[in-house]
Amino acid sequence: MKPHIVNVMRPTKSKGTLGQSQGEPEVVRRNVPCSIKTLTGTEQERARQNGVTATYKVEMYGDPSKPIDEKCFLQMGTRTLNVSQVEDVAFNGVQLVLLCGENK
């Protein structure tokens, strides 16, 4: 199976006069290989029990010096996946499982 390639982005911290985000998003990491799996109905229900709205499970290797959090989103071509939850499998920032919902 061919891995997906995504850019990990974070919204800009700059705010406009009305408090809206202003400017280009910050690139956290570029061209990150990952696997993207659609969650089954049962997996989606379990995610909702934790307060997370998610339709995709994304597995990737992280970089501890560039942490990924729930403010981040993934860009894959024209698609955007919002990160709802980050699971750090080994608690070292390297092996990550992200629960994401697609921004339509």
Secondary structure, 3 states (H helix, E strand, C coil): CCCEEEEEEECCCCECCCCCECCCCEEEEEEEEEEEEECCHHHHHHHHHCCCCCCEEEEEECCCCCCCCCCCEEEECCEEEEEEEEEECCCCCCEEEEEEEEEC
